[in-house]
Amino acid sequence: MCGIVGYVGDKQAVGFLLEGLSKLEYRGYDSAGIAVYDGASIRVEKSVGRLASLEEKIEGNMPKGSLGIGHTRWATHGRPSDRNAHPHTDCTGDFVVVHNGIIENYLALKEELIEQGHSFKSETDTEVVAHLLEEVYHGDFEAAVREVLRRVEGSYSLVFMSRQQPDCLICTKKDNPLIIGLGDGENFIASDIPAIIQRTRRTFILNDGEVAVVRKDSIAITNRLGEPVTKKVFEVNWNAEAAEKGGYEHFMLKEINEQPKAVRDTMSQRISKDGNSVLMEELKWTKEYLNSFNKVYIVACGTAYHAGLVGKFYIEKLARIIVEVDVASEFRYRNPIVDENTLLIVVSQSGETSDTLAALKESRRLGAKTLAITNVVGSSIAREADQVLYTWAGPEIAVASTKAYTTQLILFFMLALYMAEIKESQTRERIGQLIGMLKNIPAQISETLSDVEPIKTFARKYGFNEDVFYIGRSLDYDVALEGSLKLKEISYIHAEAYAAGELKHGTLALIVEGVPVIALATQKSVYEKTLSNIKEVKARDAVVIGIAAEGDDELQKYVDHVIKVPETDELLIPLLTVVPLQLLAYYAAITRGCDVDKPRNLAKSVTVE
Ligand code: M6R
């Protein structure tokens, strides 16, 4: 996955290209490059490493010209290097391309092009696109691009530039995002909104197969068949500051602190005036519709999968419907039993995760009804699903997902209540009572966030340990999984989450003197059992940090430290207990000097397998 940008207008292209790429580095940051047409030829500059290396390279000698494209890379084919960095060119240097995705048939195309006399400079799949364009160009740039699209297989968003027709950029997409920002006498192309938000809020979101010829004062969009498409302008309703750090040192910390607002935004339009019902205008489900399903699957990856585990608990507990949860990369290849009586719920912050998208497409093909829970309006998953519930969390830039998780939990909780109301599986009083407690959650998250000093102390004290274990039962176990993922992905500490009852079946062997164990103990029905598990690890001299609800005066007797979160219904408590775990991961990463927003080997949205 990579970030791509394009500029056509009257100003120096390089300004927007570098600015846009800096906002897209979350998509990949192992190398970067730009290409600018200077009135005679196309100058390409690229550099391995962060965008800063490229900026250093061209400082004092910026490419000049008002037509350009740029790219920030996350390597798939070919290791990070100057020559594998995009943009890629043909043999003549007349055709230049940036790409996000994978050209699956590139080896066959490369062989063919080499036979035709083309010489390749990189190991990438993308370079074939530039040479193919050169090969099929017979005086009409757009016609040549269309011919290229007929020949390439795979997933892509692509921006093409040609010295032969230097008044425009041509772009297209399939299974990867691409938007066009509409300016005044200038237009922008980007993988995502943060890249353009400082220039314009007016956008076109390209659909798969559409081809856009973008000039400084016009944009012509056609479909696969070459027929004109009239697009609706999508007005971005969040501002540039929302995509900036707003005074925080890292996006992750900003996004952790945005959770009270994010969860409020997610729920506020979805509660009836009297506070006793959940409104899901997007769904309008009936009892018959719900009864038509004999199976509900929740499918997602990473943090979204962890949210799905909590979602299963909510739906089963409140709506009394059996739910199965699976990671998308497993689900799509296990020939799942899916038919028209299946409801498939996919969860994805970005709405672009390739395995989740593939699972969704396959399930639709098999006849399932599909519902997407996503944050990104107009994303591929949002467009593919039959129905969509948006989390409305605002842009999430940090690789480590935080506010996406809590807002996904809110939606699952509300969806479960909505189903329960339709199915009459809970009394009106119980539903009203739970909604009442739900409404307190934003303030309770704020309260949890205000008590950060002890967490900083733990992070400094234990941040250099090599192993950390997380244990819990029931919903606490689901949150433990998310806490351990957060820690490992940004601090590189080996962290494992175990269902506390499983410890004796193997993992207890790893518990030795001084090993930190984070024990969540908020679920009343299994509280005593969790306490016994805590005693087991204490007996092996582990250092235990307990996570409990206010009012619990018992846990502190058995652990070394306790972090308390406000009291609420035990169904809702994951929304609170996850917060100290996010903060612990953040401050552990800071203690170890890690690059929090850009952890090694990871990128924000995984649009390749
Ligand atoms: O955009 P998605 O929610 O589909 O992304 C899924 C995972 O890639 C994502 O949650 C990942 O696990 C995060 N880096 C975790 O913090």
Residues whose N, C-alpha, C, O or C-beta is under 5 A from the ligand:
A	BS01	M6R	C301 G302 T303 A304 V347 S348 Q349 S350 G351 T353 V399 A400 S401 K604 V606
